[in-house]
Amino acid sequence: MRLINPDAMGRHGLAEGDIVTLFGDAGDDVRRNLGGLTVTPFDMPDSCLGGCYPEMNPLIPLWDHDEAAKTAASKGVPVRIERAVQTA
């Protein structure tokens, strides 16, 4: 995750520079995740994360798109955050 609200960081027990994995939750029981992302605080709405296209594509199901525009639903992808396990 490139960007996260500082208050959300605190609630999730994250610090700047932590490495996390995001898990997509499209409600279709397909496992979608993206790891190796660095936590970076940013002034953005609480409960929102920011990432770049195409970096976040693995979290977006192909079937989830705008019917009229036929573009991917990349602006509203529910995710779960997990801190990566640190190895010595």
PDB file as gemmi writes it, atoms N, CA and C in Angstrom:
CRYST1    1.000    1.000    1.000  90.00  90.00  90.00 P 1                      
ATOM      1  N   MET A   1       0.863  -1.148   0.000  1.00  0.00           N  
ATOM      2  CA  MET A   1       0.000   0.000   0.000  1.00  0.00           C  
ATOM      3  C   MET A   1       0.903   1.201   0.000  1.00  0.00           C  
ATOM      4  N   ARG A   2       0.745   1.996  -0.937  1.00  0.00           N  
ATOM      5  CA  ARG A   2       1.616   3.145  -1.018  1.00  0.00           C  
ATOM      6  C   ARG A   2       1.203   4.249  -0.061  1.00  0.00           C  
ATOM      7  N   LEU A   3      -0.110   4.457   0.111  1.00  0.00           N  
ATOM      8  CA  LEU A   3      -0.586   5.583   0.900  1.00  0.00           C  
ATOM      9  C   LEU A   3      -1.697   5.158   1.849  1.00  0.00           C  
ATOM     10  N   ILE A   4      -1.646   5.684   3.090  1.00  0.00           N  
ATOM     11  CA  ILE A   4      -2.675   5.380   4.084  1.00  0.00           C  
ATOM     12  C   ILE A   4      -2.812   6.569   5.025  1.00  0.00           C  
ATOM     13  N   ASN A   5      -4.022   6.811   5.486  1.00  0.00           N  
ATOM     14  CA  ASN A   5      -4.294   7.860   6.456  1.00  0.00           C  
ATOM     15  C   ASN A   5      -3.526   7.571   7.750  1.00  0.00           C  
ATOM     16  N   PRO A   6      -2.854   8.573   8.334  1.00  0.00           N  
ATOM     17  CA  PRO A   6      -2.077   8.343   9.557  1.00  0.00           C  
ATOM     18  C   PRO A   6      -2.899   7.785  10.716  1.00  0.00           C  
ATOM     19  N   ASP A   7      -4.160   8.211  10.868  1.00  0.00           N  
ATOM     20  CA  ASP A   7      -4.999   7.667  11.935  1.00  0.00           C  
ATOM     21  C   ASP A   7      -5.282   6.186  11.711  1.00  0.00           C  
ATOM     22  N   ALA A   8      -5.519   5.809  10.461  1.00  0.00           N  
ATOM     23  CA  ALA A   8      -5.751   4.398  10.134  1.00  0.00           C  
ATOM     24  C   ALA A   8      -4.496   3.577  10.420  1.00  0.00           C  
ATOM     25  N   MET A   9      -3.332   4.156  10.154  1.00  0.00           N  
ATOM     26  CA  MET A   9      -2.078   3.455  10.472  1.00  0.00           C  
ATOM     27  C   MET A   9      -2.060   3.065  11.938  1.00  0.00           C  
ATOM     28  N   GLY A  10      -2.394   4.021  12.806  1.00  0.00           N  
ATOM     29  CA  GLY A  10      -2.400   3.765  14.244  1.00  0.00           C  
ATOM     30  C   GLY A  10      -3.380   2.685  14.639  1.00  0.00           C  
ATOM     31  N   ARG A  11      -4.572   2.708  14.086  1.00  0.00           N  
ATOM     32  CA  ARG A  11      -5.583   1.699  14.410  1.00  0.00           C  
ATOM     33  C   ARG A  11      -5.157   0.306  13.983  1.00  0.00           C  
ATOM     34  N   HIS A  12      -4.386   0.219  12.915  1.00  0.00           N  
ATOM     35  CA  HIS A  12      -3.924  -1.078  12.417  1.00  0.00           C  
ATOM     36  C   HIS A  12      -2.564  -1.471  13.002  1.00  0.00           C  
ATOM     37  N   GLY A  13      -2.033  -0.624  13.893  1.00  0.00           N  
ATOM     38  CA  GLY A  13      -0.744  -0.931  14.509  1.00  0.00           C  
ATOM     39  C   GLY A  13       0.407  -0.872  13.526  1.00  0.00           C  
ATOM     40  N   LEU A  14       0.302  -0.003  12.530  1.00  0.00           N  
ATOM     41  CA  LEU A  14       1.336   0.112  11.498  1.00  0.00           C  
ATOM     42  C   LEU A  14       2.181   1.356  11.717  1.00  0.00           C  
ATOM     43  N   ALA A  15       3.414   1.276  11.265  1.00  0.00           N  
ATOM     44  CA  ALA A  15       4.331   2.413  11.310  1.00  0.00           C  
ATOM     45  C   ALA A  15       4.854   2.674   9.906  1.00  0.00           C  
ATOM     46  N   GLU A  16       5.269   3.898   9.680  1.00  0.00           N  
ATOM     47  CA  GLU A  16       5.830   4.239   8.375  1.00  0.00           C  
ATOM     48  C   GLU A  16       6.978   3.293   8.050  1.00  0.00           C  
ATOM     49  N   GLY A  17       6.975   2.752   6.844  1.00  0.00           N  
ATOM     50  CA  GLY A  17       8.024   1.833   6.413  1.00  0.00           C  
ATOM     51  C   GLY A  17       7.718   0.367   6.621  1.00  0.00           C  
ATOM     52  N   ASP A  18       6.667   0.054   7.410  1.00  0.00           N  
ATOM     53  CA  ASP A  18       6.290  -1.354   7.572  1.00  0.00           C  
ATOM     54  C   ASP A  18       5.948  -1.941   6.199  1.00  0.00           C  
ATOM     55  N   ILE A  19       6.178  -3.224   6.069  1.00  0.00           N  
ATOM     56  CA  ILE A  19       5.838  -3.937   4.844  1.00  0.00           C  
ATOM     57  C   ILE A  19       4.550  -4.718   5.101  1.00  0.00           C  
ATOM     58  N   VAL A  20       3.585  -4.593   4.181  1.00  0.00           N  
ATOM     59  CA  VAL A  20       2.287  -5.236   4.366  1.00  0.00           C  
ATOM     60  C   VAL A  20       1.871  -5.990   3.107  1.00  0.00           C  
ATOM     61  N   THR A  21       0.864  -6.831   3.298  1.00  0.00           N  
ATOM     62  CA  THR A  21       0.181  -7.506   2.195  1.00  0.00           C  
ATOM     63  C   THR A  21      -1.270  -7.065   2.233  1.00  0.00           C  
ATOM     64  N   LEU A  22      -1.827  -6.768   1.061  1.00  0.00           N  
ATOM     65  CA  LEU A  22      -3.254  -6.464   0.952  1.00  0.00           C  
ATOM     66  C   LEU A  22      -3.957  -7.687   0.377  1.00  0.00           C  
ATOM     67  N   PHE A  23      -5.108  -7.998   0.946  1.00  0.00           N  
ATOM     68  CA  PHE A  23      -5.932  -9.101   0.478  1.00  0.00           C  
ATOM     69  C   PHE A  23      -7.242  -8.521  -0.034  1.00  0.00           C  
ATOM     70  N   GLY A  24      -7.570  -8.792  -1.290  1.00  0.00           N  
ATOM     71  CA  GLY A  24      -8.820  -8.314  -1.868  1.00  0.00           C  
ATOM     72  C   GLY A  24      -9.995  -9.106  -1.334  1.00  0.00           C  
ATOM     73  N   ASP A  25     -11.156  -8.446  -1.236  1.00  0.00           N  
ATOM     74  CA  ASP A  25     -12.362  -9.118  -0.768  1.00  0.00           C  
ATOM     75  C   ASP A  25     -13.510  -8.760  -1.689  1.00  0.00           C  
ATOM     76  N   ALA A  26     -13.624  -9.489  -2.790  1.00  0.00           N  
ATOM     77  CA  ALA A  26     -14.678  -9.241  -3.772  1.00  0.00           C  
ATOM     78  C   ALA A  26     -15.927 -10.064  -3.484  1.00  0.00           C  
ATOM     79  N   GLY A  27     -15.876 -10.885  -2.427  1.00  0.00           N  
ATOM     80  CA  GLY A  27     -17.034 -11.687  -2.075  1.00  0.00           C  
ATOM     81  C   GLY A  27     -17.266 -12.889  -2.968  1.00  0.00           C  
ATOM     82  N   ASP A  28     -16.244 -13.279  -3.735  1.00  0.00           N  
ATOM     83  CA  ASP A  28     -16.408 -14.423  -4.643  1.00  0.00           C  
ATOM     84  C   ASP A  28     -15.523 -15.611  -4.271  1.00  0.00           C  
ATOM     85  N   ASP A  29     -14.913 -15.559  -3.092  1.00  0.00           N  
ATOM     86  CA  ASP A  29     -14.065 -16.644  -2.573  1.00  0.00           C  
ATOM     87  C   ASP A  29     -12.816 -16.908  -3.407  1.00  0.00           C  
ATOM     88  N   VAL A  30     -12.404 -15.955  -4.237  1.00  0.00           N  
ATOM     89  CA  VAL A  30     -11.146 -16.058  -4.980  1.00  0.00           C  
ATOM     90  C   VAL A  30     -10.077 -15.330  -4.180  1.00  0.00           C  
ATOM     91  N   ARG A  31      -8.948 -15.989  -3.970  1.00  0.00           N  
ATOM     92  CA  ARG A  31      -7.857 -15.391  -3.195  1.00  0.00           C  
ATOM     93  C   ARG A  31      -7.063 -14.431  -4.086  1.00  0.00           C  
ATOM     94  N   ARG A  32      -7.112 -13.158  -3.736  1.00  0.00           N  
ATOM     95  CA  ARG A  32      -6.350 -12.128  -4.448  1.00  0.00           C  
ATOM     96  C   ARG A  32      -5.524 -11.378  -3.416  1.00  0.00           C  
ATOM     97  N   ASN A  33      -4.208 -11.315  -3.618  1.00  0.00           N  
ATOM     98  CA  ASN A  33      -3.385 -10.573  -2.675  1.00  0.00           C  
ATOM     99  C   ASN A  33      -2.205  -9.949  -3.392  1.00  0.00           C  
ATOM    100  N   LEU A  34      -1.634  -8.965  -2.722  1.00  0.00           N  
ATOM    101  CA  LEU A  34      -0.485  -8.247  -3.242  1.00  0.00           C  
ATOM    102  C   LEU A  34       0.408  -7.909  -2.058  1.00  0.00           C  
ATOM    103  N   GLY A  35       1.621  -8.440  -2.051  1.00  0.00           N  
ATOM    104  CA  GLY A  35       2.520  -8.245  -0.923  1.00  0.00           C  
ATOM    105  C   GLY A  35       3.692  -7.346  -1.250  1.00  0.00           C  
ATOM    106  N   GLY A  36       4.498  -7.109  -0.218  1.00  0.00           N  
ATOM    107  CA  GLY A  36       5.702  -6.309  -0.385  1.00  0.00           C  
ATOM    108  C   GLY A  36       5.447  -4.821  -0.509  1.00  0.00           C  
ATOM    109  N   LEU A  37       4.311  -4.357   0.008  1.00  0.00           N  
ATOM    110  CA  LEU A  37       3.965  -2.942  -0.088  1.00  0.00           C  
ATOM    111  C   LEU A  37       4.440  -2.193   1.151  1.00  0.00           C  
ATOM    112  N   THR A  38       4.984  -1.021   0.953  1.00  0.00           N  
ATOM    113  CA  THR A  38       5.524  -0.210   2.041  1.00  0.00           C  
ATOM    114  C   THR A  38       4.484   0.792   2.524  1.00  0.00           C  
ATOM    115  N   VAL A  39       4.269   0.844   3.835  1.00  0.00           N  
ATOM    116  CA  VAL A  39       3.313   1.776   4.430  1.00  0.00           C  
ATOM    117  C   VAL A  39       3.879   3.192   4.369  1.00  0.00           C  
ATOM    118  N   THR A  40       3.083   4.099   3.794  1.00  0.00           N  
ATOM    119  CA  THR A  40       3.473   5.509   3.688  1.00  0.00           C  
ATOM    120  C   THR A  40       2.302   6.371   4.133  1.00  0.00           C  
ATOM    121  N   PRO A  41       2.468   7.167   5.216  1.00  0.00           N  
ATOM    122  CA  PRO A  41       1.363   8.024   5.646  1.00  0.00           C  
ATOM    123  C   PRO A  41       1.085   9.113   4.608  1.00  0.00           C  
ATOM    124  N   PHE A  42      -0.200   9.450   4.467  1.00  0.00           N  
ATOM    125  CA  PHE A  42      -0.598  10.462   3.489  1.00  0.00           C  
ATOM    126  C   PHE A  42      -1.924  11.063   3.929  1.00  0.00           C  
ATOM    127  N   ASP A  43      -2.083  12.356   3.713  1.00  0.00           N  
ATOM    128  CA  ASP A  43      -3.316  13.042   4.080  1.00  0.00           C  
ATOM    129  C   ASP A  43      -4.411  12.686   3.085  1.00  0.00           C  
ATOM    130  N   MET A  44      -5.187  11.672   3.447  1.00  0.00           N  
ATOM    131  CA  MET A  44      -6.286  11.209   2.598  1.00  0.00           C  
ATOM    132  C   MET A  44      -7.440  10.802   3.506  1.00  0.00           C  
ATOM    133  N   PRO A  45      -8.631  10.603   2.952  1.00  0.00           N  
ATOM    134  CA  PRO A  45      -9.766  10.222   3.793  1.00  0.00           C  
ATOM    135  C   PRO A  45      -9.477   8.963   4.602  1.00  0.00           C  
ATOM    136  N   ASP A  46      -9.983   8.965   5.832  1.00  0.00           N  
ATOM    137  CA  ASP A  46      -9.821   7.801   6.701  1.00  0.00           C  
ATOM    138  C   ASP A  46     -10.509   6.595   6.068  1.00  0.00           C  
ATOM    139  N   SER A  47      -9.979   5.430   6.325  1.00  0.00           N  
ATOM    140  CA  SER A  47     -10.485   4.156   5.801  1.00  0.00           C  
ATOM    141  C   SER A  47     -10.271   3.998   4.306  1.00  0.00           C  
ATOM    142  N   CYS A  48      -9.405   4.815   3.722  1.00  0.00           N  
ATOM    143  CA  CYS A  48      -9.050   4.689   2.309  1.00  0.00           C  
ATOM    144  C   CYS A  48      -7.560   4.411   2.197  1.00  0.00           C  
ATOM    145  N   LEU A  49      -7.211   3.646   1.179  1.00  0.00           N  
ATOM    146  CA  LEU A  49      -5.811   3.388   0.859  1.00  0.00           C  
ATOM    147  C   LEU A  49      -5.564   3.905  -0.543  1.00  0.00           C  
ATOM    148  N   GLY A  50      -4.335   4.261  -0.827  1.00  0.00           N  
ATOM    149  CA  GLY A  50      -3.995   4.718  -2.167  1.00  0.00           C  
ATOM    150  C   GLY A  50      -2.914   3.849  -2.767  1.00  0.00           C  
ATOM    151  N   GLY A  51      -3.099   3.493  -4.006  1.00  0.00           N  
ATOM    152  CA  GLY A  51      -2.113   2.717  -4.738  1.00  0.00           C  
ATOM    153  C   GLY A  51      -2.176   3.110  -6.197  1.00  0.00           C  
ATOM    154  N   CYS A  52      -1.233   2.646  -6.946  1.00  0.00           N  
ATOM    155  CA  CYS A  52      -1.131   3.040  -8.353  1.00  0.00           C  
ATOM    156  C   CYS A  52      -1.570   1.924  -9.291  1.00  0.00           C  
ATOM    157  N   TYR A  53      -2.047   2.339 -10.443  1.00  0.00           N  
ATOM    158  CA  TYR A  53      -2.333   1.429 -11.545  1.00  0.00           C  
ATOM    159  C   TYR A  53      -1.043   1.323 -12.348  1.00  0.00           C  
ATOM    160  N   PRO A  54      -0.603   0.192 -12.739  1.00  0.00           N  
ATOM    161  CA  PRO A  54      -1.235  -1.129 -12.653  1.00  0.00           C  
ATOM    162  C   PRO A  54      -0.810  -1.937 -11.432  1.00  0.00           C  
ATOM    163  N   GLU A  55      -0.085  -1.349 -10.513  1.00  0.00           N  
ATOM    164  CA  GLU A  55       0.434  -2.071  -9.349  1.00  0.00           C  
ATOM    165  C   GLU A  55      -0.653  -2.837  -8.589  1.00  0.00           C  
ATOM    166  N   MET A  56      -1.815  -2.256  -8.432  1.00  0.00           N  
ATOM    167  CA  MET A  56      -2.877  -2.863  -7.630  1.00  0.00           C  
ATOM    168  C   MET A  56      -3.794  -3.800  -8.414  1.00  0.00           C  
ATOM    169  N   ASN A  57      -3.541  -3.994  -9.699  1.00  0.00           N  
ATOM    170  CA  ASN A  57      -4.395  -4.846 -10.531  1.00  0.00           C  
ATOM    171  C   ASN A  57      -4.676  -6.232  -9.958  1.00  0.00           C  
ATOM    172  N   PRO A  58      -3.713  -6.895  -9.297  1.00  0.00           N  
ATOM    173  CA  PRO A  58      -4.008  -8.241  -8.789  1.00  0.00           C  
ATOM    174  C   PRO A  58      -5.160  -8.293  -7.787  1.00  0.00           C  
ATOM    175  N   LEU A  59      -5.552  -7.145  -7.232  1.00  0.00           N  
ATOM    176  CA  LEU A  59      -6.634  -7.117  -6.248  1.00  0.00           C  
ATOM    177  C   LEU A  59      -8.008  -6.930  -6.882  1.00  0.00           C  
ATOM    178  N   ILE A  60      -8.055  -6.670  -8.180  1.00  0.00           N  
ATOM    179  CA  ILE A  60      -9.303  -6.330  -8.856  1.00  0.00           C  
ATOM    180  C   ILE A  60      -9.799  -7.515  -9.682  1.00  0.00           C  
ATOM    181  N   PRO A  61     -11.003  -8.033  -9.385  1.00  0.00           N  
ATOM    182  CA  PRO A  61     -11.536  -9.122 -10.204  1.00  0.00           C  
ATOM    183  C   PRO A  61     -11.863  -8.625 -11.612  1.00  0.00           C  
ATOM    184  N   LEU A  62     -11.616  -9.463 -12.615  1.00  0.00           N  
ATOM    185  CA  LEU A  62     -11.880  -9.070 -13.995  1.00  0.00           C  
ATOM    186  C   LEU A  62     -13.354  -8.785 -14.254  1.00  0.00           C  
ATOM    187  N   TRP A  63     -14.238  -9.461 -13.533  1.00  0.00           N  
ATOM    188  CA  TRP A  63     -15.670  -9.276 -13.758  1.00  0.00           C  
ATOM    189  C   TRP A  63     -16.197  -7.993 -13.145  1.00  0.00           C  
ATOM    190  N   ASP A  64     -15.448  -7.347 -12.256  1.00  0.00           N  
ATOM    191  CA  ASP A  64     -15.921  -6.153 -11.544  1.00  0.00           C  
ATOM    192  C   ASP A  64     -15.589  -4.899 -12.355  1.00  0.00           C  
ATOM    193  N   HIS A  65     -16.564  -4.416 -13.104  1.00  0.00           N  
ATOM    194  CA  HIS A  65     -16.338  -3.251 -13.955  1.00  0.00           C  
ATOM    195  C   HIS A  65     -17.619  -2.422 -14.085  1.00  0.00           C  
ATOM    196  N   ASP A  66     -17.441  -1.195 -14.515  1.00  0.00           N  
ATOM    197  CA  ASP A  66     -18.568  -0.309 -14.769  1.00  0.00           C  
ATOM    198  C   ASP A  66     -19.290  -0.778 -16.036  1.00  0.00           C  
ATOM    199  N   GLU A  67     -20.571  -1.002 -15.946  1.00  0.00           N  
ATOM    200  CA  GLU A  67     -21.330  -1.524 -17.081  1.00  0.00           C  
ATOM    201  C   GLU A  67     -21.332  -0.565 -18.270  1.00  0.00           C  
ATOM    202  N   ALA A  68     -21.459   0.726 -18.028  1.00  0.00           N  
ATOM    203  CA  ALA A  68     -21.537   1.691 -19.129  1.00  0.00           C  
ATOM    204  C   ALA A  68     -20.180   1.937 -19.770  1.00  0.00           C  
ATOM    205  N   ALA A  69     -19.176   2.197 -18.939  1.00  0.00           N  
ATOM    206  CA  ALA A  69     -17.853   2.549 -19.463  1.00  0.00           C  
ATOM    207  C   ALA A  69     -16.989   1.334 -19.775  1.00  0.00           C  
ATOM    208  N   LYS A  70     -17.340   0.185 -19.181  1.00  0.00           N  
ATOM    209  CA  LYS A  70     -16.555  -1.049 -19.341  1.00  0.00           C  
ATOM    210  C   LYS A  70     -15.134  -0.903 -18.801  1.00  0.00           C  
ATOM    211  N   THR A  71     -14.961  -0.045 -17.787  1.00  0.00           N  
ATOM    212  CA  THR A  71     -13.657   0.129 -17.155  1.00  0.00           C  
ATOM    213  C   THR A  71     -13.642  -0.613 -15.820  1.00  0.00           C  
ATOM    214  N   ALA A  72     -12.457  -1.036 -15.404  1.00  0.00           N  
ATOM    215  CA  ALA A  72     -12.315  -1.782 -14.150  1.00  0.00           C  
ATOM    216  C   ALA A  72     -12.768  -0.948 -12.956  1.00  0.00           C  
ATOM    217  N   ALA A  73     -13.300  -1.638 -11.956  1.00  0.00           N  
ATOM    218  CA  ALA A  73     -13.781  -0.975 -10.742  1.00  0.00           C  
ATOM    219  C   ALA A  73     -12.623  -0.734  -9.785  1.00  0.00           C  
ATOM    220  N   SER A  74     -11.615  -0.061 -10.248  1.00  0.00           N  
ATOM    221  CA  SER A  74     -10.391   0.093  -9.467  1.00  0.00           C  
ATOM    222  C   SER A  74     -10.447   1.196  -8.418  1.00  0.00           C  
ATOM    223  N   LYS A  75     -11.537   1.929  -8.336  1.00  0.00           N  
ATOM    224  CA  LYS A  75     -11.618   3.009  -7.355  1.00  0.00           C  
ATOM    225  C   LYS A  75     -12.338   2.591  -6.083  1.00  0.00           C  
ATOM    226  N   GLY A  76     -12.821   1.380  -6.038  1.00  0.00           N  
ATOM    227  CA  GLY A  76     -13.543   0.931  -4.859  1.00  0.00           C  
ATOM    228  C   GLY A  76     -13.353  -0.540  -4.611  1.00  0.00           C  
ATOM    229  N   VAL A  77     -12.163  -0.940  -4.245  1.00  0.00           N  
ATOM    230  CA  VAL A  77     -11.836  -2.346  -4.038  1.00  0.00           C  
ATOM    231  C   VAL A  77     -11.652  -2.596  -2.536  1.00  0.00           C  
ATOM    232  N   PRO A  78     -12.549  -3.363  -1.905  1.00  0.00           N  
ATOM    233  CA  PRO A  78     -12.378  -3.644  -0.480  1.00  0.00           C  
ATOM    234  C   PRO A  78     -11.158  -4.553  -0.254  1.00  0.00           C  
ATOM    235  N   VAL A  79     -10.346  -4.192   0.746  1.00  0.00           N  
ATOM    236  CA  VAL A  79      -9.150  -4.973   1.064  1.00  0.00           C  
ATOM    237  C   VAL A  79      -8.981  -5.136   2.564  1.00  0.00           C  
ATOM    238  N   ARG A  80      -8.185  -6.114   2.923  1.00  0.00           N  
ATOM    239  CA  ARG A  80      -7.765  -6.362   4.309  1.00  0.00           C  
ATOM    240  C   ARG A  80      -6.249  -6.200   4.343  1.00  0.00           C  
ATOM    241  N   ILE A  81      -5.731  -5.599   5.401  1.00  0.00           N  
ATOM    242  CA  ILE A  81      -4.287  -5.335   5.548  1.00  0.00           C  
ATOM    243  C   ILE A  81      -3.688  -6.316   6.544  1.00  0.00           C  
ATOM    244  N   GLU A  82      -2.547  -6.892   6.190  1.00  0.00           N  
ATOM    245  CA  GLU A  82      -1.775  -7.711   7.139  1.00  0.00           C  
ATOM    246  C   GLU A  82      -0.315  -7.302   7.069  1.00  0.00           C  
ATOM    247  N   ARG A  83       0.292  -7.113   8.224  1.00  0.00           N  
ATOM    248  CA  ARG A  83       1.722  -6.798   8.279  1.00  0.00           C  
ATOM    249  C   ARG A  83       2.501  -8.041   7.898  1.00  0.00           C  
ATOM    250  N   ALA A  84       3.530  -7.868   7.084  1.00  0.00           N  
ATOM    251  CA  ALA A  84       4.373  -8.981   6.673  1.00  0.00           C  
ATOM    252  C   ALA A  84       5.156  -9.503   7.876  1.00  0.00           C  
ATOM    253  N   VAL A  85       5.394 -10.778   7.881  1.00  0.00           N  
ATOM    254  CA  VAL A  85       6.184 -11.402   8.939  1.00  0.00           C  
ATOM    255  C   VAL A  85       7.646 -11.025   8.731  1.00  0.00           C  
ATOM    256  N   GLN A  86       8.270 -10.461   9.753  1.00  0.00           N  
ATOM    257  CA  GLN A  86       9.674 -10.077   9.677  1.00  0.00           C  
ATOM    258  C   GLN A  86      10.542 -11.276  10.032  1.00  0.00           C  
ATOM    259  N   THR A  87      11.520 -11.563   9.197  1.00  0.00           N  
ATOM    260  CA  THR A  87      12.443 -12.662   9.481  1.00  0.00           C  
ATOM    261  C   THR A  87      13.804 -12.088   9.844  1.00  0.00           C  
ATOM    262  N   ALA A  88      14.497 -12.794  10.692  1.00  0.00           N  
ATOM    263  CA  ALA A  88      15.825 -12.319  11.148  1.00  0.00           C  
ATOM    264  C   ALA A  88      16.911 -12.710  10.181  1.00  0.00           C  
TER     265      ALA A  88                                                      
END                                                                             
